Amino acid sequence: MTDLTFYDGLPKFSDFADLSDDGNYAPLPDDWLIGTSDVKGSTEAVENGLYKTVNMVGAAVISAQINAHSGACFPYIFGGDGASFAVPPPWKNRTSDALAAVKLWAHKEFEMHLRVGMVPVSEIRAAGFDVKVARFQASQGVDYAMFNGGGLNWAETQMKAGENAVPEASSGATPDLTGLSCRWSHMPSKNGVILSVIVMPQAGVPWPKFTEFISRVLGRASRLGASGHPSAKEGPGVSWPPVGATLEAHAQRGQGSLGKARRKALFESFVAWVLIKTGLKVGGFDARRYRRIVGENADYRKFEDGLKMTLDCDAETEADLRVLLEQGAKDGIIQYGLHAQSEAMLTCIVPSIMEDNHVHFVDGASGGYTAASRFLKS
């Protein structure tokens, strides 16, 4: 019998450095399923200025799963141009349906080809990899899943090769993307550059050796103000009209009018903008507090079979990290990719503005993780 309470029972670690310790990860049950997704052609989309759209499609995968499972807790991780997650076997059918619906939605709304796949953990282990998971308490209201073992990377590679595809959705299928939004302004660097960082172990490098090196990377990044968090202490910026209003309308319109959905997004964002600017509170909603919590909840760093970070970085730290990473690659420990840009951005899933459990995915605003992954080198 599968363990439906597996993820609920995992401890939550509040020190991000603790997530480099393999001993703090638990192996997923053999019968659980791994879902993967990836926007095909995301590099070209970035070059055409569509990275905010790419992020929206990637986050939609998670939003559709959260709603398909009625808000039940499960591990997931956002990767910029896609997302991965794990679910117990009783959820298989609705998981597959939600994946297929998002794939169809991405094509209809944006003409983007979203690859999606599902594979049992047991099959990943049979291929010589593993999927282990831990929970990072980013703030009082939100924790995020962290993964190691190489299994997510293997599953994504198989998906890109055409394996483990899910059945196609019917022509009228629509994913439930309630809560998916894109209203905050981009976050300009305060220190000089927003640096997208991806660090992966080279083939055959054991996790302890990799994380010994990673501790040096994290140590250097920790000297940055707020450890490099791109959001200001008071939260991200807000302007009106928001640049993501049309994207949000594509997510929320269902079978309805795009124009009507956009007007709704504009109206709601205008009310929020007024409340933030004036400090007024309506019906118990404190917009300035909400803005601060958005920053606290943001996932600007993560472990996903390696390390990913979006750092607000000064020139000295950027130079130090480049030297450190280049040496790690020469020593045969890591492969890495970096991408520098001037701003970071948020894509959000907000079940309720009255609760503190809203999640916010951080990426660079001009290529981010997708661009950094192009330059992975060893």
Beta strands, then each sheet from edge to edge (+ up, - down):
strand 1: 12-13
strand 2: 26-27
strand 3: 33-40
strand 4: 76-78
strand 5: 83-87
strand 6: 113-120
strand 7: 132-137
strand 8: 143-148
strand 9: 180-181
strand 10: 187-188
strand 11: 193-201
strand 12: 281-282
strand 13: 285-286
strand 14: 298-299
strand 15: 301-303
strand 16: 307-313
strand 17: 334-341
strand 18: 343-349
strand 19: 359-364
sheet 1: 1+ 7+ 2-
sheet 2: 1+ 7+ 8-
sheet 3: 4+ 5- 3+ 6-
sheet 4: 9+ 18- 10+
sheet 5: 9+ 18- 19+ 14+
sheet 6: 15+ 16- 11+ 17-
sheet 7: 12+ 13-
end
